[in-house]
Amino acid sequence: MKSSYKSGFVTLIGRPNVGKSTLMNQIIGQKIAITSSKPQTTRNRIQTVYSEEAGQIIFLDTPGIHKAKNKLGEYMVTVAERTLNEVDVILWLVEPTTFIGAGEQHIAETLKRVRTPVILVINKMDTVKKQELLPVISSYQKLYDFAEIVPVSAMNGENKENLIHTIFCYLEEGPQFYDEDTITDQPERQIVAELIREKALRLLNDEIPHGIAVSIDRMKERKGGKIMDIDATIICERDSHKGIIIGKKGAMLKNIGMNARREIENLLDQQVNLQLWVKVRKDWRDSDLFLKNYGYNKTEI
């Protein structure tokens, strides 16, 4: 291994829906983190690995920093804020607008309590003209003293290589933490559950925001290894939500299952038999027991 090999940990922060998961998937070159147009899509700290000859970057995609409204919200904020002091570089993703709202102000105040270098990443550069980025940069420079400012497009990968190069500038020489072919530390069951949740979030209307979780009840390969049987339950908070998730004559649930199965088969590289159920657990987001059961365990942060 070369003596100049660098490695380190980088976290992505930003308001919900600014494109953190999309950017991480773009850099890694494979879908690991789920994406949707609804807030609080990312609930757990997802660790992904980018490797090249120059070194290795371990990305932590954290839940969005926001003011918590329930125990799930508190859990998500705790995960996000604790990560800031553990990493080598912070990437703060923002949209290309000069309007700096309360969410961004809150993040800036949070960052003032940490010593980690912060790179401002202005996402969605493909949606504005280059000259329109200058006032955006100026507005953010008044808010915080950034180590670097890099515009990118998470959607199409524009300026991705420049961002990776900039990150390496702030990493020190270090070991290779993971094998070169490792791209995530997430167990397959976790990714499968998240893919199902993503499809539900995308297909369901705004009547059911983020009050759903997915539990994998069974995931077993048949003899011969050609088919994976997966039983999963979508958990919601109200009986009325259950009806919407199932849909008329089960059409919505079938649609969610069909869309999820396609991506799960790509992930596992084998045929999948996916069975979905729906259960109501009232106020599960405020129950420590349910949060733990659905994978949000404070002791494992």
HUMO-V888283 format. One record per run of one state. SS is the DSSP state (@ for helix, = for strand, . for the rest). FROM is the first residue (numbers start at 0). TO is the last residue. If there is no record, write none. Layout:
ss=(SS:SS)
from=(FROM:FROM)
to=(TO:TO)
This chain:
ss=(.:=:.:@:.:=:.:=:.:@:.:=:.:@:.:=:.:@:.:@:.:=:.:@:.:=:.:=:.:@:.:=:.:=:.:@:.:@:.:=:.:@:.:@:.:@:.)
from=(0:5:13:19:28:45:52:54:61:70:84:88:95:101:111:116:123:124:127:131:141:147:151:159:169:172:173:183:184:187:203:212:221:226:236:238:246:247:268:270:280:283:286:287:293:297:300)
to=(4:12:18:27:44:51:53:60:69:83:87:94:100:110:115:122:123:126:130:140:146:150:158:168:171:172:182:183:186:202:211:220:225:235:237:245:246:267:269:279:282:285:286:292:296:299:300)
